[in-house]
Amino acid sequence: MSRIIHTQNSPATTKYGPTFPGDIVPMLRQIMETESDDWELKLPSGTSFLYPEVACETQVWLCNNDAGRVKVPLLLVGRKNIVVDGQGAKLMVRGTPLAGRGRIGILDTPILPVVLQDCSDVTLKNFSIDWQTPFAGQGIIVESAETSCVVRMDTAHRWWVWNGHMYIEGEGWTWPVQRLLAAEPDTGAIFAGDNFGMGYEYAWNFQKVDDAHVRITGHDAGLPAVGKMVFFWLTNFDTGARRSPAIFLNRCTRVRIENITLHHAMGMGLLAQDCQDILVDRMIVEPSGNRRFSLNADATHFVGCRGKLTLQNCRFQNQFDDAVNIHSLYTQVVRKIDARTLRLRTGHPQHQGVHIFRPGDLIEWLDGRCLRKKGAARVVMAESLNSETVNLTVDCDIPSSVEIGDRAENACAHPTVLMHNNVFRWNRARGVLVNGRSGIVIRDNHFENPGAAILVETSPTWAEAGAVDTLRIADNRFVRCAHTAMWGEAVIHAVPSVESCAGHEHGVQPLHGSLVVENNTFENSQAILLKASSWRSVAVRGSQLASVEDKLARIVTSQCESVESDLPQGQPPSK
């Protein structure tokens, strides 16, 4: 039986105390250094603080985030049979008071609250994570014209305007406002797209009216109406804004996330990469207090995982990016070393340091333009040269057709996925993004997203792999989805994002396998219901429609071998 360890809010009793009142980091660090395997940690109920003063510091390579050094209050490396029971604890991340005040920059080593590295059989349960000073702000529009509006700030942050730029200060950091988002004031539901629909990058001019109001001016912007909410999305391009998710799992096996609430994070909520057998049950992402925003990025993100991945009974809302993203990685061929060795490079800057090859894994060589398969082999050895490149040696000669610029994909780094009984709503961008070869089931969920509710992208641009074998979407409810075109052209958008993905009529087999969409309810849809391309088979049946325009109650397919649908097919009429 596992030994039970109780923590106290008493840093003075450890070799790392004292620090600040309520800081449990000294106690956590001492436990991490003295305990090995087979124990259960009971956190103190109520509010506890996570200060950076004595937190462990380590380097992390965060896929689809920004690599760097972080301070980690709860760091488990190579442990097994561990339970961390928060007993309802509210973990509040703090900075260093007054540090960096007035300094325009980012946290050099931000707090990443929980990191599990090379662990097995770990359960995290019954606690929440929040930030005292979040990396975003909010306000209400009190005046609105065609090219400018006045916003009443609703934030405890110190803020100011200098040379037309707006800056917001937290504990130990000062960041510029880079993007604006419009939202409904009651729910925080985001609409209109990035920068009120002007695009991901857009330059605003800010003018301080008084201590409580700021004027925002754009160029023929067409700004939201009086009464709407504005989110001030902060970032800094020095070393990236996605430096710190709330929970990071790397190369872990059999991890359970149960009854955890994430109110905010500098980056994503939960990031798991190169993990096997993950269960996420009753995880909630939602704002705290009077905030209407939650996380700064995705609620959950799973990269190169294996085994079984289950998300159930969860609710993800109000975050600044997608609810779920599941994919593996494409790496790029940069050099042939010998007949059986290729040098590969990470396919995206935010994939640095993430190498997911293991001996025995099946690797496929793919055309760099259309992802056509050129061959396959088993990994003998993967030698990491640095954060970007790896020498990959396989068990047979590499085909001569494999060229510089082609892609390599680990066909073993895809989990079987089940998502059921979840709620995904009111966030920026899409609902769930899925790729994978091991079978995906999405059923009995509620979607209410401004972009595509479900996106199958398979993008070499983002280096997010790979082809889908089977995808079943059943018994879900889609409510007012895809009303913002920049985040998806259909409620279910299943089109590969490749330069040239010619279909079977051009002599290339479809990229994906079977897509089944059955017994779903579509309510007040703002775009066509399904757009699919390059599938062997597509079946749509049993759809229930409510308040959906006739011109949108249809599916659009291309380059698919077999299509069966109880909905009309083809592009909607222009009028």
C-alpha positions, 0 to 999 in steps of 0.5 A, a space after each residue: 500500500 502506498 504511503 500517505 504524505 500530508 503537506 502543511 502551509 509551513 515553509 519554515 519547517 523545511 530547509 527551503 523556508 521561510 518564503 511567503 505566507 501560504 507558499 507550499 513550494 518549499 514543502 513540495 521541493 523537499 518531498 520531491 527530493 526525499 521521496 522515491 516511488 509508491 506514495 500519495 501526496 495530500 495537499 492542504 485544502 483551501 488556497 495555497 500559493 506557488 511562488 518562484 523563489 525556491 522552485 526547481 528550475 529546468 529546461 523544457 521542450 514544449 511542442 506547439 509551445 515555446 521552449 525554455 527554462 521554467 520554475 516547477 513547484 511540482 516536478 516528478 522525474 522517473 517516478 512510479 505509482 504516485 498519487 497527488 490528491 489536492 483535496 480541493 486545493 486551490 493552487 494560485 501561481 504568484 510572481 515575484 512582487 515588484 520584480 521587473 516593474 516597468 520593465 518591458 519584457 517577459 518572465 525569464 523563467 516563468 512558473 510551470 506548476 506541474 511537470 511529469 517526466 518519464 513517470 508511470 502510473 501517476 494520478 493527479 486529482 482534486 485541485 485547481 490552478 490559477 494565476 494571480 495576475 493573468 496574461 490577459 486583460 478585459 474591458 467593456 466597450 462604452 463608445 463605438 464608432 466605425 474606426 475607434 472605440 472606448 473601453 472601460 478597463 475591468 482588470 486589477 492589472 496596472 496598465 499604461 499607454 506609451 507611443 500608441 502601444 498599450 502595456 499591462 503589468 503583472 507580478 514580475 512582468 510587463 507585456 504589450 497588447 498584441 491582439 484584441 478579441 471581441 466577446 459576449 459580456 455574459 458568457 465570454 463567448 468569442 466572436 468576430 475573429 482575431 483583432 475583430 476580424 482584421 487578422 492575426 497580425 494587426 496594428 492598433 493605436 491606443 490612447 489613454 483617456 483616463 485611469 479607467 478608459 482606453 481609446 482603441 483606433 484602427 483603420 476602417 476596422 468596423 469595431 464591435 458595438 457598445 456593451 461588448 467585451 474586449 479581451 486584451 491578448 498579451 504576448 512578447 516575441 522575444 522568446 515566445 508567449 507560450 512558455 508555460 502550460 499548467 500541466 506538462 507530461 513528457 514520455 509518461 505512461 498510464 497517467 490519470 487526470 481527474 477532477 482538475 480545474 484550470 482557470 488560467 495558464 500562460 500557455 496551454 492547459 494540459 500538454 502531453 507529448 510522447 505519452 502512453 495511455 492517458 485518461 482525462 476525466 472531469 477536467 474543467 477549463 473555465 474563468 475564475 472570479 469576474 474574468 470571462 477568459 481562461 487559458 492563453 492557448 489550447 485547453 489540451 494538446 496531445 503530441 505523438 502519444 500512444 496506447 489509449 487516450 480518453 477524454 470524458 466528462 470534461 468542460 473546456 471553455 473561454 480559452 484563447 485557442 482550441 479545446 483539444 488538439 491531437 496529432 503526431 509530427 512530420 519531420 523533414 529530410 535534410 540530408 542522406 547520411 548513408 543507405 540506411 540513415 537520414 538526417 531529419 529536422 523538426 518541421 516547425 520552430 515550436 517542435 524544437 527538442 521534441 523527438 518521438 522516435 523509439 527503436 522498433 517504431 515504424 517510420 514512413 517516408 512521405 512526399 513533401 508536397 502531397 504526403 504520398 507514401 514512398 516507403 517504410 522502415 523500422 527504427 534501429 537508432 535515433 541519435 539526437 544531434 541538437 534541438 532541431 536535428 536527429 540522425 535516424 537509422 533504420 533496418 533497411 535501405 531507404 528508397 532512392 525516391 526519398 528526397 531532401 524536403 520529403 517528410 518522415 512520420 512515426 506511424 506508431 505515435 498515434 493513440 486510439 482516441 475516445 472523446 465522449 460526454 464533453 462540452 467544448 464552448 465559447 473559446 477562440 478558434 476551433 473545437 477539436 483537432 484530430 489526426 491519427 491512425 489508430 481509430 478515433 471516436 467522438 460521441 455524445 459531446 456538446 460543441 459551441 465554437 466560433 470556428 470548425 467544431 471538428 477539424 481534420 487538417 493534417 498539415 505539413 505547414 504546422 508539421 502536424 501528422 498524420 492521416 486518419 484511418 477511421 473517424 466516427 462522429 456520432 450523437 453530438 450536438 453542434 450549436 451555432 458553430 463555424 460563424 467565423 470563417 477564418 477558423 473553419 469553412 464548415 462545422 466539420 472540416 476534414 480537408 488536408 492542408 497540403 500544397 498538392 493533395 490530388 485525389 484518386 482520379 489523378 492516380 494518388 490514393 486518398 490520404 484518409 480512410 473512413 469518415 462516419 458522421 451519424 445521428 448528430 444534431 446541428 442547431 443554428 449552423 453558420 456554415 455548411 455542415 461538412 467539408 471533406 476531401 481525400 477520404 476513401 469513404 464518407 458516410 453521413 446519416 441520421 442528421 437532425 437539423 434545427 434552425 439551419 438554412 437550406 443552403 447550409 444544410 449540405 455537405 461538400 466533398 472532393 477527391 473521395 472514392 465513396 460518398 453516402 449522405 442523407 443531406 444534399 451534396 455540392 456547394 451552396 447556392 450563391 443566393 
